[in-house]
Amino acid sequence: MNRNKKWKLVDLTQEIYEGNSIYPIHQRTFIFVNKTHQQSKDATGSRLGFSARNLLMSEHCATHSDAVWEYKEDGATIDKMPLEHFWGDAICLDLTFVPEDRYIEPEDLEKALANSGLTIEKGDIVLMYTGAWERHFNKLTDKDIGNPILGYIGRDEYQLVYTGLSEAGAEWLAQKGVMNIGIDSPAIDHPDDLGFSGHWVCGKYDISNTENLCNLDKVVNKRFLYVGLPLKIRAGSGSPIRAVALLEE
């Protein structure tokens, strides 16, 4: 069987590169040379040179999933979480109608679900398409538009302006039995919410969330197979992932 005739694959993953947009409390991304082809040849005397680079980055760099342990001290680390949190049946809801200056509430999720013609089944992964990635990604500013409480300065709009779940909205999803809540912005929480309500609810229900997705416009209002497996980082608080959607042709 030619699997490419059965499935259409949609890449939902942002790039990892030096200087990529990162939530301000996390380590900035640096990439530097380990060995060039010529250095490798010189070291081994071989006709074949090997090139390699080193990465210094956060477990929460670019498109990533969180371990429950990140926001719950006795929660599972990323290497201990069942893989069912990171792959399986999924739907994507269109929440682009929610303004960035307010939270995603249960009634918004109910409206989006009704508009999609889909249902949420226990064990589903639910992705939220807000349009934040298209609107703001990597649009840098030189102005001090930081958060005076946390001391963020000079951040790009993508890290500052987006909608996110209220506590009630997160509860609405969790009570439906979802395994993972995904979004196309830096966090499932609203940037004004320093109580981090979405993460707090994920900890309460021992579920994951996935942030910095992209291309959700290509899967919105669809049901599909989602795969976003984390690296098996011992005692990890999260992991970058390669998130994809598989749509049956």
C-alpha positions as CSV (number, residue, x, y, z in Angstrom):
1,M,0.0,0.0,0.0
2,N,1.3,3.5,-0.9
3,R,0.6,5.3,2.4
4,N,0.8,8.7,0.6
5,K,-2.4,7.8,-1.3
6,K,-4.3,7.3,1.9
7,W,-3.0,10.2,4.0
8,K,-2.4,13.9,3.4
9,L,0.2,15.2,5.9
10,V,0.0,18.8,7.2
11,D,3.0,20.1,9.1
12,L,1.9,22.1,12.2
13,T,5.4,22.8,13.5
14,Q,7.3,26.1,13.8
15,E,11.0,26.2,12.9
16,I,13.7,26.1,15.5
17,Y,16.5,28.6,14.7
18,E,18.8,31.0,16.5
19,G,16.8,34.0,17.6
20,N,13.4,32.3,17.2
21,S,10.5,33.8,19.2
22,I,10.5,32.4,22.7
23,Y,8.3,33.0,25.8
24,P,10.3,35.5,27.8
25,I,10.9,33.3,30.9
26,H,12.6,30.6,28.8
27,Q,16.1,30.2,27.5
28,R,16.8,31.9,24.2
29,T,17.8,29.6,21.3
30,F,21.5,29.5,20.3
31,I,23.0,27.3,17.5
32,F,26.7,27.0,17.0
33,V,29.1,24.9,15.1
34,N,30.5,21.7,16.6
35,K,32.5,20.6,13.5
36,T,32.6,21.7,9.9
37,H,33.1,19.2,7.1
38,Q,36.7,20.3,6.8
39,Q,37.4,20.1,10.5
40,S,36.1,16.6,10.6
41,K,38.3,15.6,7.6
42,D,41.3,17.1,9.3
43,A,40.6,15.3,12.6
44,T,40.0,11.8,11.0
45,G,42.1,11.9,7.9
46,S,39.1,10.7,6.0
47,R,37.9,11.8,2.6
48,L,34.5,12.1,4.1
49,G,33.7,15.0,6.5
50,F,30.9,15.2,8.9
51,S,29.2,18.5,9.8
52,A,27.4,18.9,13.1
53,R,26.0,21.8,15.2
54,N,25.2,22.2,18.9
55,L,21.8,23.5,20.2
56,L,21.2,25.4,23.3
57,M,17.5,25.8,23.8
58,S,14.6,25.5,26.2
59,E,12.5,22.4,26.6
60,H,9.7,24.9,25.7
61,C,11.3,26.1,22.5
62,A,9.1,26.7,19.4
63,T,6.3,24.1,18.9
64,H,6.4,22.0,22.1
65,S,4.3,20.1,24.6
66,D,4.3,20.5,28.3
67,A,4.8,17.8,30.9
68,V,2.3,17.9,33.8
69,W,5.3,18.3,36.1
70,E,5.9,21.8,34.6
71,Y,2.9,23.2,36.4
72,K,2.3,20.5,39.1
73,E,5.1,19.6,41.4
74,D,4.0,15.9,41.8
75,G,2.9,15.6,38.1
76,A,4.5,13.3,35.6
77,T,7.6,14.4,33.7
78,I,7.7,14.2,29.9
79,D,9.4,10.9,29.8
80,K,6.8,9.3,32.2
81,M,3.7,10.6,30.4
82,P,1.7,8.1,28.4
83,L,2.2,8.7,24.7
84,E,-1.6,8.8,24.2
85,H,-1.3,12.5,25.3
86,F,0.7,13.3,22.2
87,W,-1.0,11.4,19.4
88,G,-4.5,10.2,18.4
89,D,-7.8,11.5,17.2
90,A,-8.0,15.3,17.1
91,I,-10.2,18.2,16.0
92,C,-9.4,21.8,15.4
93,L,-11.8,24.5,16.4
94,D,-12.0,27.9,14.7
95,L,-11.8,30.6,17.5
96,T,-10.6,33.4,15.3
97,F,-13.8,35.3,16.2
98,V,-12.5,35.8,19.8
99,P,-10.8,39.2,20.1
100,E,-7.3,39.2,21.4
101,D,-8.2,41.5,24.3
102,R,-10.5,38.9,25.9
103,Y,-10.4,35.3,27.1
104,I,-11.8,32.2,25.4
105,E,-14.9,31.3,27.4
106,P,-17.0,28.1,27.4
107,E,-19.6,29.8,25.2
108,D,-16.9,30.5,22.6
109,L,-15.9,26.9,22.6
110,E,-19.5,25.8,22.3
111,K,-20.1,28.1,19.4
112,A,-16.9,27.0,17.6
113,L,-17.8,23.3,18.1
114,A,-21.3,23.9,16.8
115,N,-19.9,25.7,13.8
116,S,-17.5,22.9,13.1
117,G,-20.2,20.2,13.0
118,L,-17.9,18.0,15.0
119,T,-18.1,16.5,18.5
120,I,-15.5,16.2,21.2
121,E,-15.0,12.6,22.2
122,K,-13.3,11.4,25.4
123,G,-9.5,11.1,24.7
124,D,-9.5,13.6,21.9
125,I,-6.8,16.1,21.3
126,V,-8.3,19.6,20.7
127,L,-6.4,22.3,18.8
128,M,-7.6,25.9,18.9
129,Y,-7.1,28.0,15.8
130,T,-6.9,31.7,16.9
131,G,-4.9,33.2,13.9
132,A,-2.2,34.5,16.3
133,W,0.6,32.9,14.3
134,E,-0.5,34.5,11.0
135,R,-1.0,37.9,12.6
136,H,2.0,38.4,14.7
137,F,4.8,35.8,14.3
138,N,8.2,37.4,14.3
139,K,7.0,40.9,13.9
140,L,9.6,42.5,16.1
141,T,9.4,45.9,17.7
142,D,12.1,48.2,19.2
143,K,9.6,49.7,21.6
144,D,9.5,48.8,25.2
145,I,6.2,47.0,25.2
146,G,7.1,44.6,27.9
147,N,5.1,43.5,30.9
148,P,6.2,45.7,33.8
149,I,5.3,43.0,36.4
150,L,7.5,40.3,34.9
151,G,10.1,42.7,33.4
152,Y,9.6,41.7,29.8
153,I,11.0,44.4,27.5
154,G,11.4,44.7,23.8
155,R,9.3,41.6,23.0
156,D,7.7,40.9,19.7
157,E,3.9,41.2,19.2
158,Y,3.6,37.4,18.9
159,Q,4.6,37.0,22.5
160,L,2.3,39.8,23.8
161,V,-0.9,39.9,21.9
162,Y,-3.1,36.8,21.7
163,T,-6.2,35.3,23.3
164,G,-6.2,32.4,25.7
165,L,-8.4,30.2,27.8
166,S,-10.2,31.4,30.9
167,E,-10.3,29.0,33.8
168,A,-13.9,28.2,32.9
169,G,-12.9,27.6,29.2
170,A,-10.1,25.2,30.2
171,E,-12.4,23.4,32.6
172,W,-15.0,23.0,29.8
173,L,-12.4,21.2,27.7
174,A,-10.9,19.1,30.5
175,Q,-14.3,17.9,31.7
176,K,-15.0,16.6,28.2
177,G,-12.0,14.3,28.7
178,V,-9.4,15.8,26.3
179,M,-5.9,14.6,26.5
180,N,-4.1,17.6,25.1
181,I,-5.1,21.2,24.4
182,G,-3.2,22.9,21.5
183,I,-3.0,26.5,20.3
184,D,-1.2,28.6,17.6
185,S,0.2,31.1,20.1
186,P,2.9,31.1,22.8
187,A,0.5,29.9,25.6
188,I,-3.0,28.4,26.1
189,D,-3.3,31.2,28.8
190,H,-4.2,34.8,28.0
191,P,-1.0,36.9,28.3
192,D,-2.8,39.1,31.0
193,D,-3.5,36.0,33.1
194,L,-0.7,35.7,35.6
195,G,-2.6,32.9,37.4
196,F,-2.0,30.8,34.2
197,S,-5.5,29.4,34.4
198,G,-5.2,27.0,31.5
199,H,-2.0,25.4,32.9
200,W,-3.6,25.3,36.3
201,V,-6.5,23.3,34.9
202,C,-4.2,21.0,33.0
203,G,-2.4,20.2,36.2
204,K,-5.7,19.6,38.0
205,Y,-6.7,17.0,35.3
206,D,-3.2,15.7,34.5
207,I,-3.3,16.6,30.9
208,S,-0.8,18.2,28.5
209,N,-1.0,21.3,26.4
210,T,0.8,22.1,23.1
211,E,1.9,25.6,22.2
212,N,3.3,27.5,19.2
213,L,1.5,25.4,16.6
214,C,1.1,26.8,13.0
215,N,-0.9,26.1,9.8
216,L,-4.0,25.4,11.8
217,D,-6.0,27.1,9.0
218,K,-5.3,23.9,7.0
219,V,-7.0,21.6,9.5
220,V,-9.7,23.9,11.0
221,N,-13.1,22.3,11.5
222,K,-11.7,18.9,10.6
223,R,-11.2,15.6,12.4
224,F,-7.8,14.0,11.8
225,L,-5.0,11.9,13.3
226,Y,-2.6,14.1,15.2
227,V,1.0,13.2,16.0
228,G,3.3,15.4,18.1
229,L,5.7,13.1,20.0
230,P,8.1,14.6,22.5
231,L,11.7,13.7,22.9
232,K,12.3,11.3,25.7
233,I,14.0,13.8,28.0
234,R,14.7,12.3,31.4
235,A,12.8,14.3,34.0
236,G,11.8,16.8,31.4
237,S,9.3,19.6,32.0
238,G,8.4,19.6,28.3
239,S,9.8,19.0,24.9
240,P,10.0,20.4,21.4
241,I,7.9,18.3,19.0
242,R,7.3,17.8,15.3
243,A,3.6,18.2,15.2
244,V,1.7,16.9,12.1
245,A,-1.9,16.2,11.1
246,L,-2.8,13.2,9.0
247,L,-5.9,13.8,7.0
248,E,-7.5,10.7,5.3
249,E,-7.8,11.3,1.6
